[in-house]
């Protein structure tokens, strides 16, 4: 097995709000399953501390950091329409950033070959100047920043397979050719961005690749996207590190508002295995996963378990729910358009 680590703290459970889908139960179920299946012994626990305000300012605006800190000190509340912060949330979110940074450093130094940052709150909807979509700080963006700023990487790929477009991550690196942001997401769906024509700006033109997909796409469609877009785009870019924004809400059992995708756990595992192969081909094996969405606790836990198998290099796939039996929406035309836009 490969040398794999995970970054988790029970402190992540202190960010919690009654009846909200992004709740502590998600990560509790993940850790319970990883413990029950001894995966917490096959991988090592990565030590970490909370990111300081100076460290947070490598991605976020100082004003936003201070504002969120004050908001939490005064008891918290709603940050926009759908995103909460409780009194502990600032510290929890700063710890999630610290966990993601520590996991990145361990992989970049070679202490570990691969790692999974099992963090909450999620991050890919967090912009430099505000949080939204259940996200406060953009964990994945910090991973890319560490790889670039501290280790001098010139090409980092963020593959975001969460069912929602990672609007925050896209915005943070929209003009930066050192980060290839590639997102598959349902469209239309929150947050409404991630059209195929959004390809980056300035020096970053071409290093944002959006794959908006209609509702009803399942394993065959995702497999087709991988074959026609993800694999050739990765081969062309030749990333030195692959970071997965790992959300599991494109699964057919997901009940979150307006989500209608049809991927199975077997399908997610195939995507993870492909990224593992690409990391071997271009990155000396270096692969980092950062937890994003997924609101069906059991699907989420088993999805993380399968991704851990991918990271460890185990072939085993666990899929208690099977594949979706009702057919899929065809996407050949969508894929052809995206290939044309990006010259793939
Ligand atoms: Zn999501």
py3Dmol code that shows the C-alpha trace and the ligand (Angstrom):
import py3Dmol

protein = """\
ATOM      1  CA  UNK A   1       0.000   0.000   0.000  1.00  0.00           C
ATOM      2  CA  UNK A   2       1.042   3.572  -0.590  1.00  0.00           C
ATOM      3  CA  UNK A   3       2.064   5.937   2.185  1.00  0.00           C
ATOM      4  CA  UNK A   4      -1.151   7.913   2.798  1.00  0.00           C
ATOM      5  CA  UNK A   5      -2.207  10.352   5.508  1.00  0.00           C
ATOM      6  CA  UNK A   6      -5.433  11.990   6.589  1.00  0.00           C
ATOM      7  CA  UNK A   7      -6.055  15.245   8.434  1.00  0.00           C
ATOM      8  CA  UNK A   8      -9.011  15.216  10.810  1.00  0.00           C
ATOM      9  CA  UNK A   9      -9.917  16.746  14.156  1.00  0.00           C
ATOM     10  CA  UNK A  10     -13.032  16.307  16.329  1.00  0.00           C
ATOM     11  CA  UNK A  11     -12.942  20.114  16.566  1.00  0.00           C
ATOM     12  CA  UNK A  12     -14.450  20.098  13.042  1.00  0.00           C
ATOM     13  CA  UNK A  13     -17.708  18.883  14.625  1.00  0.00           C
ATOM     14  CA  UNK A  14     -18.125  22.142  16.565  1.00  0.00           C
ATOM     15  CA  UNK A  15     -19.310  23.927  13.429  1.00  0.00           C
ATOM     16  CA  UNK A  16     -22.924  22.762  13.495  1.00  0.00           C
ATOM     17  CA  UNK A  17     -26.365  24.280  13.182  1.00  0.00           C
ATOM     18  CA  UNK A  18     -29.687  22.676  13.891  1.00  0.00           C
ATOM     19  CA  UNK A  19     -31.292  20.971  10.898  1.00  0.00           C
ATOM     20  CA  UNK A  20     -28.769  22.323   8.376  1.00  0.00           C
ATOM     21  CA  UNK A  21     -27.654  19.791   5.727  1.00  0.00           C
ATOM     22  CA  UNK A  22     -23.981  20.747   6.224  1.00  0.00           C
ATOM     23  CA  UNK A  23     -23.838  19.368   9.770  1.00  0.00           C
ATOM     24  CA  UNK A  24     -21.415  17.507  12.012  1.00  0.00           C
ATOM     25  CA  UNK A  25     -23.180  14.188  11.353  1.00  0.00           C
ATOM     26  CA  UNK A  26     -21.617  14.086   7.882  1.00  0.00           C
ATOM     27  CA  UNK A  27     -18.065  13.909   9.140  1.00  0.00           C
ATOM     28  CA  UNK A  28     -18.993  11.785  12.172  1.00  0.00           C
ATOM     29  CA  UNK A  29     -20.325   9.094   9.831  1.00  0.00           C
ATOM     30  CA  UNK A  30     -17.205   9.323   7.655  1.00  0.00           C
ATOM     31  CA  UNK A  31     -14.854   8.862  10.587  1.00  0.00           C
ATOM     32  CA  UNK A  32     -16.964   6.068  12.060  1.00  0.00           C
ATOM     33  CA  UNK A  33     -16.738   4.099   8.813  1.00  0.00           C
ATOM     34  CA  UNK A  34     -13.017   4.762   8.319  1.00  0.00           C
ATOM     35  CA  UNK A  35     -12.421   3.604  11.886  1.00  0.00           C
ATOM     36  CA  UNK A  36     -14.657   0.510  11.572  1.00  0.00           C
ATOM     37  CA  UNK A  37     -12.887  -0.530   8.364  1.00  0.00           C
ATOM     38  CA  UNK A  38      -9.384   0.090   9.837  1.00  0.00           C
ATOM     39  CA  UNK A  39      -8.602   2.679   7.182  1.00  0.00           C
ATOM     40  CA  UNK A  40      -7.533   5.029   9.980  1.00  0.00           C
ATOM     41  CA  UNK A  41      -4.799   2.460  10.638  1.00  0.00           C
ATOM     42  CA  UNK A  42      -3.818   1.932   6.993  1.00  0.00           C
ATOM     43  CA  UNK A  43      -3.266   5.708   6.741  1.00  0.00           C
ATOM     44  CA  UNK A  44      -1.524   7.948   9.272  1.00  0.00           C
ATOM     45  CA  UNK A  45      -2.989  10.921  11.119  1.00  0.00           C
ATOM     46  CA  UNK A  46      -1.370  14.200  10.023  1.00  0.00           C
ATOM     47  CA  UNK A  47      -0.680  16.684  12.859  1.00  0.00           C
ATOM     48  CA  UNK A  48      -1.759  20.285  12.285  1.00  0.00           C
ATOM     49  CA  UNK A  49      -2.642  23.595  13.892  1.00  0.00           C
ATOM     50  CA  UNK A  50      -5.099  26.329  13.018  1.00  0.00           C
ATOM     51  CA  UNK A  51      -4.001  28.749  10.301  1.00  0.00           C
ATOM     52  CA  UNK A  52      -3.070  32.188  11.671  1.00  0.00           C
ATOM     53  CA  UNK A  53      -4.736  35.318  10.355  1.00  0.00           C
ATOM     54  CA  UNK A  54      -1.572  36.017   8.338  1.00  0.00           C
ATOM     55  CA  UNK A  55      -1.803  32.542   6.802  1.00  0.00           C
ATOM     56  CA  UNK A  56      -5.505  33.027   6.044  1.00  0.00           C
ATOM     57  CA  UNK A  57      -4.602  36.242   4.225  1.00  0.00           C
ATOM     58  CA  UNK A  58      -2.707  34.262   1.568  1.00  0.00           C
ATOM     59  CA  UNK A  59      -6.129  33.512   0.035  1.00  0.00           C
ATOM     60  CA  UNK A  60      -8.687  35.776   1.727  1.00  0.00           C
ATOM     61  CA  UNK A  61      -8.969  39.534   2.169  1.00  0.00           C
ATOM     62  CA  UNK A  62      -7.929  40.793   5.612  1.00  0.00           C
ATOM     63  CA  UNK A  63     -11.247  42.647   5.943  1.00  0.00           C
ATOM     64  CA  UNK A  64     -13.251  39.467   5.416  1.00  0.00           C
ATOM     65  CA  UNK A  65     -11.115  37.516   7.884  1.00  0.00           C
ATOM     66  CA  UNK A  66     -11.566  40.155  10.613  1.00  0.00           C
ATOM     67  CA  UNK A  67     -15.254  40.561   9.849  1.00  0.00           C
ATOM     68  CA  UNK A  68     -15.922  36.802  10.135  1.00  0.00           C
ATOM     69  CA  UNK A  69     -13.883  36.639  13.338  1.00  0.00           C
ATOM     70  CA  UNK A  70     -15.918  39.462  14.915  1.00  0.00           C
ATOM     71  CA  UNK A  71     -19.186  37.930  13.687  1.00  0.00           C
ATOM     72  CA  UNK A  72     -18.353  34.629  15.403  1.00  0.00           C
ATOM     73  CA  UNK A  73     -17.120  36.287  18.612  1.00  0.00           C
ATOM     74  CA  UNK A  74     -20.537  37.953  18.832  1.00  0.00           C
ATOM     75  CA  UNK A  75     -22.282  34.612  18.530  1.00  0.00           C
ATOM     76  CA  UNK A  76     -22.553  34.144  14.761  1.00  0.00           C
ATOM     77  CA  UNK A  77     -25.711  33.722  12.706  1.00  0.00           C
ATOM     78  CA  UNK A  78     -26.399  33.493   9.001  1.00  0.00           C
ATOM     79  CA  UNK A  79     -23.655  34.527   6.559  1.00  0.00           C
ATOM     80  CA  UNK A  80     -25.906  35.151   3.570  1.00  0.00           C
ATOM     81  CA  UNK A  81     -28.961  33.091   2.716  1.00  0.00           C
ATOM     82  CA  UNK A  82     -27.752  29.519   3.175  1.00  0.00           C
ATOM     83  CA  UNK A  83     -24.515  29.653   5.174  1.00  0.00           C
ATOM     84  CA  UNK A  84     -24.230  29.702   8.948  1.00  0.00           C
ATOM     85  CA  UNK A  85     -21.449  30.540  11.367  1.00  0.00           C
ATOM     86  CA  UNK A  86     -21.667  29.749  15.067  1.00  0.00           C
ATOM     87  CA  UNK A  87     -19.420  31.066  17.825  1.00  0.00           C
ATOM     88  CA  UNK A  88     -16.814  28.336  17.175  1.00  0.00           C
ATOM     89  CA  UNK A  89     -16.959  28.552  13.375  1.00  0.00           C
ATOM     90  CA  UNK A  90     -14.067  30.945  12.818  1.00  0.00           C
ATOM     91  CA  UNK A  91     -11.699  28.749  14.810  1.00  0.00           C
ATOM     92  CA  UNK A  92     -13.024  25.577  13.169  1.00  0.00           C
ATOM     93  CA  UNK A  93     -12.670  27.019   9.660  1.00  0.00           C
ATOM     94  CA  UNK A  94      -9.127  28.251  10.443  1.00  0.00           C
ATOM     95  CA  UNK A  95      -8.314  24.753  11.721  1.00  0.00           C
ATOM     96  CA  UNK A  96      -9.697  23.210   8.519  1.00  0.00           C
ATOM     97  CA  UNK A  97      -7.370  25.486   6.552  1.00  0.00           C
ATOM     98  CA  UNK A  98      -4.445  24.475   8.781  1.00  0.00           C
ATOM     99  CA  UNK A  99      -5.316  20.799   8.231  1.00  0.00           C
ATOM    100  CA  UNK A 100      -5.408  21.230   4.468  1.00  0.00           C
ATOM    101  CA  UNK A 101      -2.119  23.144   4.479  1.00  0.00           C
ATOM    102  CA  UNK A 102      -0.429  20.491   6.644  1.00  0.00           C
ATOM    103  CA  UNK A 103      -1.681  17.699   4.366  1.00  0.00           C
ATOM    104  CA  UNK A 104      -0.342  19.579   1.333  1.00  0.00           C
ATOM    105  CA  UNK A 105       3.054  20.156   2.938  1.00  0.00           C
ATOM    106  CA  UNK A 106       3.355  16.489   3.941  1.00  0.00           C
ATOM    107  CA  UNK A 107       2.703  15.422   0.347  1.00  0.00           C
ATOM    108  CA  UNK A 108       4.969  18.093  -1.167  1.00  0.00           C
ATOM    109  CA  UNK A 109       7.843  17.245   1.200  1.00  0.00           C
ATOM    110  CA  UNK A 110       7.441  13.556   0.370  1.00  0.00           C
ATOM    111  CA  UNK A 111       6.647  12.555   3.960  1.00  0.00           C
ATOM    112  CA  UNK A 112       3.463  11.121   2.454  1.00  0.00           C
ATOM    113  CA  UNK A 113       2.686  10.177  -1.114  1.00  0.00           C
ATOM    114  CA  UNK A 114      -0.969  11.134  -0.817  1.00  0.00           C
ATOM    115  CA  UNK A 115      -3.401  12.640   1.683  1.00  0.00           C
ATOM    116  CA  UNK A 116      -7.064  13.333   2.363  1.00  0.00           C
ATOM    117  CA  UNK A 117      -8.021  16.511   4.231  1.00  0.00           C
ATOM    118  CA  UNK A 118     -11.210  15.392   6.005  1.00  0.00           C
ATOM    119  CA  UNK A 119     -12.331  18.887   6.883  1.00  0.00           C
ATOM    120  CA  UNK A 120     -15.432  20.970   7.565  1.00  0.00           C
ATOM    121  CA  UNK A 121     -16.800  23.451   6.715  1.00  0.00           C
ATOM    122  CA  UNK A 122     -16.313  22.805   2.975  1.00  0.00           C
ATOM    123  CA  UNK A 123     -14.567  25.450   0.882  1.00  0.00           C
ATOM    124  CA  UNK A 124     -15.129  25.630  -2.863  1.00  0.00           C
ATOM    125  CA  UNK A 125     -17.853  28.318  -2.736  1.00  0.00           C
ATOM    126  CA  UNK A 126     -15.711  30.646  -0.593  1.00  0.00           C
ATOM    127  CA  UNK A 127     -14.381  33.717  -2.446  1.00  0.00           C
ATOM    128  CA  UNK A 128     -11.457  35.883  -1.376  1.00  0.00           C
ATOM    129  CA  UNK A 129     -13.869  38.405   0.137  1.00  0.00           C
ATOM    130  CA  UNK A 130     -16.857  36.371   1.329  1.00  0.00           C
ATOM    131  CA  UNK A 131     -18.204  32.948   2.156  1.00  0.00           C
ATOM    132  CA  UNK A 132     -21.330  31.363   0.715  1.00  0.00           C
ATOM    133  CA  UNK A 133     -22.800  27.961  -0.186  1.00  0.00           C
ATOM    134  CA  UNK A 134     -22.027  26.462   3.267  1.00  0.00           C
ATOM    135  CA  UNK A 135     -18.342  27.525   2.849  1.00  0.00           C
ATOM    136  CA  UNK A 136     -16.300  30.018   4.911  1.00  0.00           C
ATOM    137  CA  UNK A 137     -12.643  29.633   3.826  1.00  0.00           C
ATOM    138  CA  UNK A 138     -11.543  28.001   0.572  1.00  0.00           C
ATOM    139  CA  UNK A 139      -9.559  24.989   1.805  1.00  0.00           C
ATOM    140  CA  UNK A 140      -8.597  23.754  -1.658  1.00  0.00           C
ATOM    141  CA  UNK A 141      -7.305  27.189  -2.663  1.00  0.00           C
ATOM    142  CA  UNK A 142      -4.966  27.094   0.334  1.00  0.00           C
ATOM    143  CA  UNK A 143      -3.620  23.733  -0.824  1.00  0.00           C
ATOM    144  CA  UNK A 144      -2.797  25.175  -4.249  1.00  0.00           C
ATOM    145  CA  UNK A 145      -1.262  28.296  -2.660  1.00  0.00           C
ATOM    146  CA  UNK A 146       1.029  26.193  -0.448  1.00  0.00           C
ATOM    147  CA  UNK A 147       2.186  24.131  -3.433  1.00  0.00           C
ATOM    148  CA  UNK A 148       2.913  27.266  -5.475  1.00  0.00           C
ATOM    149  CA  UNK A 149       4.207  29.705  -2.831  1.00  0.00           C
ATOM    150  CA  UNK A 150       6.158  27.331  -0.572  1.00  0.00           C
ATOM    151  CA  UNK A 151       7.266  24.642  -3.019  1.00  0.00           C
ATOM    152  CA  UNK A 152       7.517  26.603  -6.256  1.00  0.00           C
ATOM    153  CA  UNK A 153       5.138  24.520  -8.355  1.00  0.00           C
ATOM    154  CA  UNK A 154       4.200  26.012 -11.707  1.00  0.00           C
ATOM    155  CA  UNK A 155       1.265  23.755 -12.604  1.00  0.00           C
ATOM    156  CA  UNK A 156      -1.306  22.599 -10.061  1.00  0.00           C
ATOM    157  CA  UNK A 157      -4.559  20.988 -11.130  1.00  0.00           C
ATOM    158  CA  UNK A 158      -7.747  21.217  -9.072  1.00  0.00           C
ATOM    159  CA  UNK A 159     -10.317  18.659 -10.194  1.00  0.00           C
ATOM    160  CA  UNK A 160     -13.699  19.516  -8.670  1.00  0.00           C
ATOM    161  CA  UNK A 161     -16.231  16.681  -9.033  1.00  0.00           C
ATOM    162  CA  UNK A 162     -18.694  18.096  -6.479  1.00  0.00           C
ATOM    163  CA  UNK A 163     -22.138  18.441  -8.123  1.00  0.00           C
ATOM    164  CA  UNK A 164     -22.012  22.228  -7.597  1.00  0.00           C
ATOM    165  CA  UNK A 165     -19.697  24.563  -9.481  1.00  0.00           C
ATOM    166  CA  UNK A 166     -16.807  25.732  -7.291  1.00  0.00           C
ATOM    167  CA  UNK A 167     -17.382  29.398  -8.000  1.00  0.00           C
ATOM    168  CA  UNK A 168     -15.024  30.555  -5.238  1.00  0.00           C
ATOM    169  CA  UNK A 169     -12.106  28.419  -6.387  1.00  0.00           C
ATOM    170  CA  UNK A 170     -12.653  29.458  -9.993  1.00  0.00           C
ATOM    171  CA  UNK A 171     -12.660  33.156  -9.091  1.00  0.00           C
ATOM    172  CA  UNK A 172      -9.525  32.944  -6.936  1.00  0.00           C
ATOM    173  CA  UNK A 173      -7.446  31.424  -9.766  1.00  0.00           C
ATOM    174  CA  UNK A 174      -9.310  32.840 -12.779  1.00  0.00           C
ATOM    175  CA  UNK A 175      -6.285  34.817 -14.002  1.00  0.00           C
ATOM    176  CA  UNK A 176      -3.591  32.422 -12.772  1.00  0.00           C
ATOM    177  CA  UNK A 177      -2.131  29.940 -15.307  1.00  0.00           C
ATOM    178  CA  UNK A 178      -0.390  28.066 -12.481  1.00  0.00           C
ATOM    179  CA  UNK A 179      -3.730  26.517 -11.484  1.00  0.00           C
ATOM    180  CA  UNK A 180      -5.852  24.481 -13.879  1.00  0.00           C
ATOM    181  CA  UNK A 181      -9.352  24.495 -12.394  1.00  0.00           C
ATOM    182  CA  UNK A 182     -11.494  21.760 -13.972  1.00  0.00           C
ATOM    183  CA  UNK A 183     -15.044  21.369 -12.675  1.00  0.00           C
ATOM    184  CA  UNK A 184     -17.829  18.937 -13.542  1.00  0.00           C
ATOM    185  CA  UNK A 185     -21.170  20.139 -12.199  1.00  0.00           C
ATOM    186  CA  UNK A 186     -24.906  20.026 -12.753  1.00  0.00           C
ATOM    187  CA  UNK A 187     -26.348  22.983 -14.654  1.00  0.00           C
ATOM    188  CA  UNK A 188     -28.712  24.602 -13.972  1.00  0.00           C
ATOM    189  CA  UNK A 189     -28.046  24.445 -10.222  1.00  0.00           C
ATOM    190  CA  UNK A 190     -26.651  26.651  -7.438  1.00  0.00           C
ATOM    191  CA  UNK A 191     -24.486  28.762  -7.736  1.00  0.00           C
ATOM    192  CA  UNK A 192     -25.423  29.304 -11.405  1.00  0.00           C
ATOM    193  CA  UNK A 193     -21.889  29.890 -12.677  1.00  0.00           C
ATOM    194  CA  UNK A 194     -19.552  27.479 -14.464  1.00  0.00           C
ATOM    195  CA  UNK A 195     -20.732  27.894 -18.039  1.00  0.00           C
ATOM    196  CA  UNK A 196     -18.552  26.256 -20.693  1.00  0.00           C
ATOM    197  CA  UNK A 197     -17.596  29.725 -21.978  1.00  0.00           C
ATOM    198  CA  UNK A 198     -15.977  30.661 -18.628  1.00  0.00           C
ATOM    199  CA  UNK A 199     -12.392  29.711 -19.510  1.00  0.00           C
ATOM    200  CA  UNK A 200     -10.235  32.093 -17.443  1.00  0.00           C
ATOM    201  CA  UNK A 201      -9.017  35.636 -18.015  1.00  0.00           C
ATOM    202  CA  UNK A 202      -5.744  37.316 -18.991  1.00  0.00           C
ATOM    203  CA  UNK A 203      -2.784  35.009 -18.418  1.00  0.00           C
ATOM    204  CA  UNK A 204      -5.261  32.444 -17.104  1.00  0.00           C
ATOM    205  CA  UNK A 205      -7.184  31.978 -20.360  1.00  0.00           C
ATOM    206  CA  UNK A 206      -7.569  28.241 -20.942  1.00  0.00           C
ATOM    207  CA  UNK A 207      -6.739  27.169 -17.389  1.00  0.00           C
ATOM    208  CA  UNK A 208     -10.362  27.170 -16.256  1.00  0.00           C
ATOM    209  CA  UNK A 209     -12.300  24.283 -17.790  1.00  0.00           C
ATOM    210  CA  UNK A 210     -15.975  24.062 -16.968  1.00  0.00           C
ATOM    211  CA  UNK A 211     -18.031  20.975 -17.754  1.00  0.00           C
ATOM    212  CA  UNK A 212     -21.646  21.927 -17.013  1.00  0.00           C
ATOM    213  CA  UNK A 213     -23.852  18.842 -17.322  1.00  0.00           C
ATOM    214  CA  UNK A 214     -27.640  18.545 -17.565  1.00  0.00           C
ATOM    215  CA  UNK A 215     -29.535  16.761 -14.778  1.00  0.00           C
ATOM    216  CA  UNK A 216     -29.609  12.981 -15.137  1.00  0.00           C
ATOM    217  CA  UNK A 217     -25.957  12.229 -15.947  1.00  0.00           C
ATOM    218  CA  UNK A 218     -24.582   9.052 -14.371  1.00  0.00           C
ATOM    219  CA  UNK A 219     -21.581   6.753 -14.557  1.00  0.00           C
ATOM    220  CA  UNK A 220     -21.576   6.399 -18.357  1.00  0.00           C
ATOM    221  CA  UNK A 221     -21.678  10.182 -18.801  1.00  0.00           C
ATOM    222  CA  UNK A 222     -18.964  10.857 -16.232  1.00  0.00           C
ATOM    223  CA  UNK A 223     -16.846   8.123 -17.830  1.00  0.00           C
ATOM    224  CA  UNK A 224     -17.297   9.839 -21.188  1.00  0.00           C
ATOM    225  CA  UNK A 225     -16.327  13.235 -19.703  1.00  0.00           C
ATOM    226  CA  UNK A 226     -13.206  11.662 -18.228  1.00  0.00           C
ATOM    227  CA  UNK A 227     -12.221  10.037 -21.507  1.00  0.00           C
ATOM    228  CA  UNK A 228     -12.916  13.042 -23.722  1.00  0.00           C
ATOM    229  CA  UNK A 229     -12.054  15.998 -21.453  1.00  0.00           C
ATOM    230  CA  UNK A 230     -10.426  15.231 -18.088  1.00  0.00           C
ATOM    231  CA  UNK A 231      -7.704  12.839 -19.270  1.00  0.00           C
ATOM    232  CA  UNK A 232      -6.676  14.781 -22.413  1.00  0.00           C
ATOM    233  CA  UNK A 233      -6.784  18.138 -20.558  1.00  0.00           C
ATOM    234  CA  UNK A 234      -4.584  16.717 -17.800  1.00  0.00           C
ATOM    235  CA  UNK A 235      -2.114  15.246 -20.323  1.00  0.00           C
ATOM    236  CA  UNK A 236      -1.871  18.612 -22.066  1.00  0.00           C
ATOM    237  CA  UNK A 237      -1.368  20.611 -18.853  1.00  0.00           C
ATOM    238  CA  UNK A 238       1.042  18.134 -17.214  1.00  0.00           C
ATOM    239  CA  UNK A 239       0.239  19.069 -13.586  1.00  0.00           C
ATOM    240  CA  UNK A 240       2.862  18.646 -10.886  1.00  0.00           C
ATOM    241  CA  UNK A 241       0.189  18.061  -8.224  1.00  0.00           C
ATOM    242  CA  UNK A 242      -3.458  17.002  -8.499  1.00  0.00           C
ATOM    243  CA  UNK A 243      -5.916  18.222  -5.860  1.00  0.00           C
ATOM    244  CA  UNK A 244      -9.411  16.755  -5.811  1.00  0.00           C
ATOM    245  CA  UNK A 245     -12.255  18.934  -4.536  1.00  0.00           C
ATOM    246  CA  UNK A 246     -14.024  15.799  -3.378  1.00  0.00           C
ATOM    247  CA  UNK A 247     -17.779  16.188  -2.996  1.00  0.00           C
ATOM    248  CA  UNK A 248     -20.074  13.190  -3.276  1.00  0.00           C
ATOM    249  CA  UNK A 249     -23.354  14.962  -4.019  1.00  0.00           C
ATOM    250  CA  UNK A 250     -23.523  13.878  -7.693  1.00  0.00           C
ATOM    251  CA  UNK A 251     -24.626  10.470  -6.366  1.00  0.00           C
ATOM    252  CA  UNK A 252     -28.111   9.299  -7.388  1.00  0.00           C
ATOM    253  CA  UNK A 253     -29.280   9.095  -3.754  1.00  0.00           C
ATOM    254  CA  UNK A 254     -28.443  12.742  -2.977  1.00  0.00           C
ATOM    255  CA  UNK A 255     -31.491  14.653  -1.722  1.00  0.00           C
ATOM    256  CA  UNK A 256     -30.077  18.187  -1.551  1.00  0.00           C
ATOM    257  CA  UNK A 257     -32.180  20.933  -3.133  1.00  0.00           C
ATOM    258  CA  UNK A 258     -32.512  20.520  -6.933  1.00  0.00           C
ATOM    259  CA  UNK A 259     -29.646  18.014  -7.242  1.00  0.00           C
ATOM    260  CA  UNK A 260     -30.541  15.403  -9.871  1.00  0.00           C
ATOM    261  CA  UNK A 261     -27.402  13.540 -10.890  1.00  0.00           C
ATOM    262  CA  UNK A 262     -27.050   9.752 -11.218  1.00  0.00           C
ATOM    263  CA  UNK A 263     -23.458   8.804 -10.392  1.00  0.00           C
ATOM    264  CA  UNK A 264     -22.853   5.691  -8.265  1.00  0.00           C
ATOM    265  CA  UNK A 265     -20.141   4.958  -5.731  1.00  0.00           C
ATOM    266  CA  UNK A 266     -18.608   2.670  -8.367  1.00  0.00           C
ATOM    267  CA  UNK A 267     -18.540   5.660 -10.724  1.00  0.00           C
ATOM    268  CA  UNK A 268     -16.822   7.896  -8.148  1.00  0.00           C
ATOM    269  CA  UNK A 269     -14.287   5.145  -7.558  1.00  0.00           C
ATOM    270  CA  UNK A 270     -13.511   4.973 -11.288  1.00  0.00           C
ATOM    271  CA  UNK A 271     -12.948   8.744 -11.337  1.00  0.00           C
ATOM    272  CA  UNK A 272     -10.633   8.453  -8.328  1.00  0.00           C
ATOM    273  CA  UNK A 273      -8.698   5.600  -9.912  1.00  0.00           C
ATOM    274  CA  UNK A 274      -8.204   7.618 -13.091  1.00  0.00           C
ATOM    275  CA  UNK A 275      -6.854  10.576 -11.098  1.00  0.00           C
ATOM    276  CA  UNK A 276      -4.561   8.191  -9.236  1.00  0.00           C
ATOM    277  CA  UNK A 277      -3.162   6.964 -12.568  1.00  0.00           C
ATOM    278  CA  UNK A 278      -2.735  10.540 -13.823  1.00  0.00           C
ATOM    279  CA  UNK A 279      -0.950  11.494 -10.589  1.00  0.00           C
ATOM    280  CA  UNK A 280       1.431   8.592 -11.176  1.00  0.00           C
ATOM    281  CA  UNK A 281       1.970   9.667 -14.774  1.00  0.00           C
ATOM    282  CA  UNK A 282       2.692  13.346 -14.113  1.00  0.00           C
ATOM    283  CA  UNK A 283       3.058  14.116 -10.400  1.00  0.00           C
ATOM    284  CA  UNK A 284       5.289  11.368  -9.045  1.00  0.00           C
ATOM    285  CA  UNK A 285       2.127   9.966  -7.460  1.00  0.00           C
ATOM    286  CA  UNK A 286       1.317  13.170  -5.537  1.00  0.00           C
ATOM    287  CA  UNK A 287      -2.436  13.384  -5.015  1.00  0.00           C
ATOM    288  CA  UNK A 288      -4.424  15.308  -2.435  1.00  0.00           C
ATOM    289  CA  UNK A 289      -8.152  15.062  -1.739  1.00  0.00           C
ATOM    290  CA  UNK A 290     -10.045  17.773   0.141  1.00  0.00           C
ATOM    291  CA  UNK A 291     -13.581  17.110   1.355  1.00  0.00           C
ATOM    292  CA  UNK A 292     -16.352  19.283  -0.101  1.00  0.00           C
ATOM    293  CA  UNK A 293     -20.093  18.391  -0.255  1.00  0.00           C
ATOM    294  CA  UNK A 294     -22.219  15.247   0.008  1.00  0.00           C
ATOM    295  CA  UNK A 295     -25.275  15.254   2.249  1.00  0.00           C
ATOM    296  CA  UNK A 296     -26.422  11.628   2.298  1.00  0.00           C
ATOM    297  CA  UNK A 297     -24.330  10.457   5.263  1.00  0.00           C
ATOM    298  CA  UNK A 298     -23.905   6.845   4.116  1.00  0.00           C
ATOM    299  CA  UNK A 299     -23.120   7.719   0.513  1.00  0.00           C
ATOM    300  CA  UNK A 300     -20.625  10.310   1.740  1.00  0.00           C
ATOM    301  CA  UNK A 301     -18.919   7.899   4.149  1.00  0.00           C
ATOM    302  CA  UNK A 302     -18.634   5.132   1.553  1.00  0.00           C
ATOM    303  CA  UNK A 303     -17.509   7.607  -1.087  1.00  0.00           C
ATOM    304  CA  UNK A 304     -14.688   8.815   1.168  1.00  0.00           C
ATOM    305  CA  UNK A 305     -13.855   5.176   1.951  1.00  0.00           C
ATOM    306  CA  UNK A 306     -13.507   4.399  -1.765  1.00  0.00           C
ATOM    307  CA  UNK A 307     -11.393   7.492  -2.352  1.00  0.00           C
ATOM    308  CA  UNK A 308      -9.139   6.361   0.507  1.00  0.00           C
ATOM    309  CA  UNK A 309      -8.830   3.034  -1.358  1.00  0.00           C
ATOM    310  CA  UNK A 310      -7.878   5.007  -4.492  1.00  0.00           C
ATOM    311  CA  UNK A 311      -5.243   6.961  -2.565  1.00  0.00           C
ATOM    312  CA  UNK A 312      -3.841   3.800  -0.967  1.00  0.00           C
ATOM    313  CA  UNK A 313      -3.721   2.037  -4.326  1.00  0.00           C
ATOM    314  CA  UNK A 314      -6.259  -0.626  -3.316  1.00  0.00           C
ATOM    315  CA  UNK A 315      -8.440  -1.980  -6.115  1.00  0.00           C
ATOM    316  CA  UNK A 316     -11.452  -2.703  -3.891  1.00  0.00           C
ATOM    317  CA  UNK A 317     -14.710  -0.802  -4.486  1.00  0.00           C
ATOM    318  CA  UNK A 318     -17.535  -0.703  -1.940  1.00  0.00           C
ATOM    319  CA  UNK A 319     -20.963   0.113  -3.382  1.00  0.00           C
ATOM    320  CA  UNK A 320     -23.917  -0.899  -1.159  1.00  0.00           C
ATOM    321  CA  UNK A 321     -26.370   1.099  -3.310  1.00  0.00           C
ATOM    322  CA  UNK A 322     -25.424  -0.026  -6.823  1.00  0.00           C
ATOM    323  CA  UNK A 323     -25.797   1.869 -10.054  1.00  0.00           C
ATOM    324  CA  UNK A 324     -28.836   3.934 -11.041  1.00  0.00           C
ATOM    325  CA  UNK A 325     -31.173   1.770 -13.104  1.00  0.00           C
ATOM    326  CA  UNK A 326     -33.279   4.423 -14.823  1.00  0.00           C
ATOM    327  CA  UNK A 327     -31.138   5.540 -17.748  1.00  0.00           C
ATOM    328  CA  UNK A 328     -29.083   8.686 -18.292  1.00  0.00           C
ATOM    329  CA  UNK A 329     -29.276  11.997 -20.114  1.00  0.00           C
ATOM    330  CA  UNK A 330     -27.050  11.917 -23.237  1.00  0.00           C
ATOM    331  CA  UNK A 331     -24.221  14.486 -23.213  1.00  0.00           C
ATOM    332  CA  UNK A 332     -22.321  13.982 -26.478  1.00  0.00           C
ATOM    333  CA  UNK A 333     -23.228  17.482 -27.704  1.00  0.00           C
ATOM    334  CA  UNK A 334     -22.241  19.120 -24.410  1.00  0.00           C
ATOM    335  CA  UNK A 335     -18.895  17.369 -24.432  1.00  0.00           C
ATOM    336  CA  UNK A 336     -18.258  18.191 -28.098  1.00  0.00           C
ATOM    337  CA  UNK A 337     -18.865  21.901 -27.385  1.00  0.00           C
ATOM    338  CA  UNK A 338     -16.435  21.931 -24.457  1.00  0.00           C
ATOM    339  CA  UNK A 339     -13.804  20.081 -26.498  1.00  0.00           C
ATOM    340  CA  UNK A 340     -14.182  22.655 -29.245  1.00  0.00           C
ATOM    341  CA  UNK A 341     -13.896  25.613 -26.836  1.00  0.00           C
ATOM    342  CA  UNK A 342     -10.684  24.206 -25.342  1.00  0.00           C
ATOM    343  CA  UNK A 343      -9.194  22.704 -28.505  1.00  0.00           C
ATOM    344  CA  UNK A 344      -9.116  19.206 -27.053  1.00  0.00           C
TER     345      UNK A 344
END
"""
ligand_1 = """\
1
ZN
Zn -21.879 20.364 -3.572
"""
view = py3Dmol.view(width=600, height=400)
view.addModel(protein, "pdb")
view.setStyle({"model": 0}, {"cartoon": {"style": "trace"}})
view.addModel(ligand_1, "xyz")
view.setStyle({"model": 1}, {"stick": {}})
view.zoomTo()
view.show()
